Amino acid sequence: MGNPSAGRLRERVRGQVITPGSEDYDRARTVRNAMIDKRPAAVVRCAGADDVRAVVDFARDNGLELAVRGGGHSVPGFGTCDGGVVADLSPMRAVRVDPRTRTARAEGGATWDDFNTATHAHGLATTGGIVSTTGVGGLTLGGGIGYLSRALGLSCDNLVSADVVTADGNLVVASGKEHEDLFWALRGGGGNFGAVTAFVFRLAPLTDVYGGLMLYEMDHAATVLRAYRDAIAAAPERLCVFPAFHIAPPLPFIPEDRHGDRFVALVACWTGPPEEGERVLRPFRDAAPVAAEHVGPMPYPVMNSLFDAILPPGLQHYWKAAFAAELTDEALVAHVAHAPGLPAVNTAVHIYPIDGACHRVAPDATAFAYRDASFAAVIAGMWPDAAANDANIAWVRGYYEAIAPHSQEGGYVNFMAGDDQGRVRANYRGNHDRLVEVKRAWDPGNLFHLNQNIRP
């Protein structure tokens, strides 16, 4: 992009336009996955929806790649590009809560920390993710699995409306009453249909939760997983528990001589009366002797940030994902066989329950099609040393190949890697063809293609 082009863009936006000659360029082009090293022609720190419209128009009219960045957590690095323009929404982080209607309006660059901080002040919440630094936008557009999914449904199930900058540069509001086809596609279809500059969510009463982590010896992994599988099926929907494999970080509740050891964990979040927390967790706690734990009452925003400290920016990321209708004995054997190979303290394998309220939404009611899946597994490979990339990527792939025969064909798009484009049809299953039609209507030129792409 020459100076005249950059100058024309600067004339149209209020936010900062950062180009390769700018002092902040390297910081502006960086995303959380350190494997991604792209050099865009310009990064625009958008000050509002009009700036986003200007960036969309500029990219389209000049035939440039367009990346839209919210929280910047995209594992494949879809929030940046080579030689194109980035609409960086991170300055747009305001969250406005209406306690009377129990709704919250979040701008497109808000994180779940921003959202939870604002809603918690009013004793309200909605389904967010597992890490509070994740962007509200990316999580919601892919579906939105989190601690409150069993009780409240996915994040996208709680979406009331969205302000969307479309490929032609218009700003439209999509909801159940206007542009219904676009609203349907946004709820699970990813960033394929436009740049969402604001989301309005339905909220539910919630302040404190009872939860935390219970660690068990890896020798008990098979026993813990079987006990979990049986107990979660009968657990009240206000309880989220998921099994996890982790290397123990240096935390006060873990004996110092066990730091760096591998454990199977159960991560729990009970949103009912705190005094009932110990009772509802008892079937899970009794799965095997607990080696270490940090469980008790805490504010929901604290629960939503428990893993933040081990996931700083700048790690190498390579992930794989799979849905499962059930955790078969064969699947559990595969998990137990591969989990001891965890390569770094940052790496995690989580198996999230997505039954309960998620199952009460029809598979064609939103773009998120796997309403018969009861579990969403993620092999989240994350480590600091780029020299370990080949070995660690091979471990992630080997783990996924072992559980794939015991899983459904598709997986959660928010957990997909850059080499998963071939799984897009499977990820949307029976909704794929309708998503193609919506894509043709709203983005026939595939301007928004830096995503798990639905081709028009």
N, C-alpha and C positions, 0 to 999 in steps of 0.2 A: 504494500500500500504506500504510494507516494504521499508526499506532504499535502498536495491539493486534496486528495481523497480524505485523508485524516482531517484536514481543515474543514471540509464539508460536513463530516460527521460531528466535529466539535461544535459547529454552528447550530446543530439540531438538538443537542442534548444538554441537560444541566449537569449531569454527572461527569466524572473525570474520564477522559479518553487516554489510555496508556498504550504507547507504541514501542517498538524495539529500542528506540533511543531514549525512552523515559527512565528516570531514576528507579521507579518502582516496578519496572517491567518484569524482572525475574520473580518477584513476589507475586505480582498480579497473575502471571501465567501458571503458577504452581497450583496443583490440586493435591488432595490428601494422599493419593497413591503415588509413591515416589518412582514407580516403574514408568509413569507417564511423563514424557519430556517433550511437550509440544510447544511450538513457537507461533502463536497467532499473530496476525498482522496488527490487531488492535484488541484490547480488552476495555470494555466500557462499563464502568461502575455505575450502574443505572440508579438514578435518583427517584424514579417513579415509572408508572406505566407508559407515559409519553416517551421516555427515553427508550424503553423496550421496543415500542413501536418504531422509533427511529432506527434502532439497530436492525430490526427485522427488515425494514424497508431497504436499508443500506446493503445488507447481505444479499437480499433477493435481487435488487436492481444491478448489483455489481457482480453477480455470479459467484459470490464468496461462500465458503463453508460457514455455517452458523452453529455455534454452541451456546447452550443456555445453562448457566450455572446457578444453583441455589446454595445448598450446603457444601457442595464440592466433594461429597462422599462417593460418587459413582466409581465403582471398582474399575470399570474399563476406561475411566477418564473421559466420559462423554461431556464433561463441563469445560473442555478446552479443545483446541484443534490446531492443525498446522496451516498457516497462511490465511486463515479466515478471521472472523470477528466473534468475540465472546460477549454475550449479554450477561454480565455478572450482576446477579440480583442481590448479592450479599449486603449492600447498603439498605435494602428494603426489608427491614426486620420488625416493623411495628406489629404489635398484636393488640387488638381492641376487644374487650370482653363486654358483652351485654348480659348482666346477670338476670335481668328480667326475662329475657327470651331464652336464656341458657345457650347462647351462641358466642362464638369468637371469630373475629376476622383477622387472619394472619397474612401479612405480605409475603410475596414469593421467595424472599431470601431468609425468612425466619427459620431458626432451628427449633428443635423440640425443647431445648432449654429456655429459649425466649417464650415459647408458647406455654410451657408448664409454669414458668414463673408468673406470667400474667394471669392464667386461669386459677392457679392455686390460691392466689390472693382472694378469690371469690369462692373458694371451696368447690371448684369445678375442675373437670378434666375430660379428655377424650383419648381414644387409643392413639398412642405414639409408638415410637420404636423401642429399642433396647439400649441405644446409646443416645445421649441427649444432644450431642453435637451434630447429629444427622439433620439434614434439611427437612422441613415440613413438606415441601413440595415434592421432592423426589420420592420420599417414602409413600406419600398419599397416592401419587399418580401410578405407582406400581402395585398398589393394594393397601399396604400398611399393616404389617404384623407387629404386635407388641404385647405388653403385659396385660392389657385390658381386652384383648381380642375375644376371649371366650365369653366375657361378660357383655361387651358393648359392640362386638363385631370389628371388622377391619377399620382402619382410618378412613378409607374411601366409603365405607358404609355410613359413616357419620358426616360425610361431606354434604352440605346444603346447597352450595353454589360455588362457582369459580369465575373469576375475571380472566379472560384469555385473549392474548394478542395472537391473532391468526396469521397465516402465511401471507395474506394480502395486506397486512398491517392494520387491520381493524381491531378494535377492542370490543369484545362481546361478553355478555354474562350468560353462562351456561348453568342450567338448573333443571329441576323436574318440571318447570313450567315454560322454559324458553330454551331453544336450541337443545332439545332433549337428546338428540342423537349424539351431539358432542359431549354432553354431560355423562351419558352412558359410557362413552369411550374413555373419558378421562379417569373414570373410576376403575383403574387397573391397567389401562392401556399404555401407561408410561408417557414419555414426553413427545409422542408422535404427532400430536394434533395442534400444538401451539405452545406459547410461553405463558404459563399461568402466573399472573402478577398478584393475585390475592385469592385466598381460600376462606370460605365461611363454614365452620363446623358446628355441629350439635354437641352440646356438653352434658355431662351427667354429674351429680353431686359426688365429690370425692376429695378428701383431705389427706388423712394418714392411711397407710397400709401396714400390714404385718408381713414381713418377708425378709429375704436375704439368701445366703448361700449355705448349703450343707455339703461338705466334702467327704468323700468316701475313698478308701484305698482302691487302686485299680484292680487289685485281685478280686474285689467284689463287684466289678463293673457289670457282669452278666446278671448277677442277682439284683442289683439296683435297677437296671433297665427293665427286667421282667416285672419287678414290683411296681415300678413307675407305670408301665403299660397297663397293668391291671387296676391301679388306684386312680389314674387320671380319668378313666372311662366313667367312674362313678363319682368323681369329685364335683362339688358344686361349681357352677359356672363363674362365680366370683373369685375362684381360685385359679391362678395360672401357675403351673409348675412345669419346668422343662429340664431335661437332662443335658449335661454339658461335659465336655472333656477340656481340661485346662492344665497348664503348668502353673504351680502355685507361685504367685508373686510375693514379694516381701511385705506382707500385710500383718498387722499386729495380732490378729486372731489365729494366724497360722504359726505353729511352732517354728522357731528360727531354723532348726536343723532340717525342716521339711521344705524350706523355700527352694524352688526349682524342681521339686518332685511333681510327678504327674498324678492327677486325681480325676475321678469321675465325680461330678457335682450334680446336685439338684438345686435349681434356682426357683424360688417361690415368691409369689405376690398374692396376698389375700386382701380383697377390698371390702370384706364384710366387717362386722364389729371386731376390733382388735383383740378383745378378750377371748374371742373364739379361735384366734389364729393358731394357738398351740394345738388345739383339738383337731382342726381340719388338716393340719400338717402331719399329725401323728402317723397315718399310714405310710407316708413318704419317709419320715424320719426313721421309722422302724425297719426300713428296707435292709439296712446293714449297720454295723457300728459306725458312728460318725467320728471321723478323724479330726475335724475342725469345723467350726461354724460361726457365722455372723448372721443371726436371725433375730428379729424383734420389730417393734413398731417404728415407723419412720415416715416422714412426709413423702408423698408420691414422687415429687421431683427428685428426691434423693434416690429412691428406688430406680428411677429412670436414668440415673447417671452412675450406677455402680461400676460399670465397665469402662467408663471414660478414661480413667487414669492409665490403663494399659494399652490404649488405642490413640496415641498422639499422632499428629500429622507427620508425614515423612516416612511411614513404613512402606515396605513392598507389599502389594496386595495381589492375590490370585485366589478366586473363590469358585466353588461349585455348589449347586443346589438341586434338591429333589423333593417332590411331594410324595406322600405315602398315605394310602387309605388306612393302613394298619402297620404296626411294627411287628413284622413276622419274626419267628425265631431265627430264621436265616438272616434277616436284616440285622438283628441284634448280634449275631455271631460276626458279621462283617464289621460292624462298628467296634466291637471289642477287639477284633484282630488288628485293626488299623489305627485306632486311637493312640496306642502307646508311642506311635511315631511322631506325635506332635513336635514340630521343629523349633518352636520358640514360645516364650511366655505370652506373646501377643496373639498367637494362633488360637482359634476356638472352633470347636464343633458343637453346635447347638441343635436341638430337635424341638421345635416350637409346636405346642398344641394349637390347632386352629379349628376346633369343633365348637360346640355351644352355639353362641349367637351367629358365628360365621356360617353355620350349617342352615340357619333359618332364612338365608337369602338364596333365591333361585340362581342356578348357574348362569342363566342368561339375563339376570336383572342388572348386572354390571359387567364390565369387561373381564373381571376376575372370575375365571371359569371353574376353578377347582374347589367348588363348594362341597364336594364329597371327600376331599382330602382331610385327614384328621391331624396330619403332622407335616411340618415344613422343615426339612433338614438343611443346614448350611455347613459346608466345610470352608471356614473363613481362614484361608491361609494368609498370615500377616507376620512379617519379620523385618528386622532393621537392616540386614546386610545383603546388599545386591549380589554379592559373590555367591550367596546361597540360593539364588533364584532357580537355577535349573533343577537342583535336587529337591527343593521344596515344592515347586510346581509339579514335579513328577509324583511327589507324595500326595498332593491334593487330587491329582487326576486318578491315581491308583485307588485312593479311598472312594472317590465317586464311582469309578467303574465297578467297585465291589458292591456298593449299595444299589446301583442302578437296576439290576435285575429284580430287586425286591421293592422297587419304587414305581410310581406312576411315570408316564412318559415325560411330562413337563415339570417345570420348576418355577419358583418365584422369580420374576424378572428382576427384582431389586438385588438379588444375590447372584446374577449371571455375570460371567466373565466376558471379555471382549471376543473370545473365540466361540461364543455360544449363539451366534446369529442363526445357525442352522436349526436351533431348537425353537425359534419364534412361533412357528405354527403349532407345535406341540404345547408350548406354554399357554396358548390361548384356546387350544382345543376347539370346541364347537363354536366359539365366539370369533374365531379368526376371520372368517369370510365377511362377517358383518363389520369387523374393524377395518378391513380393507375398503369396504364401501364408505365408511365414515372418513377414512383417510383420503379417498378420492374426492370427497365432497369438500373437505376443509384444507387439504394440503396436496393437491394433485401433482405438484412438482417435487414433492418430497424434500422441501426445504428443511423440515425438522427430521433429519435422518440420523443424527448422532444420538442413538439410543438403541435399544433392542428393537430393530426397525421393522415396522409393518409397511411393506412396500405397496404403493398404490397401483 
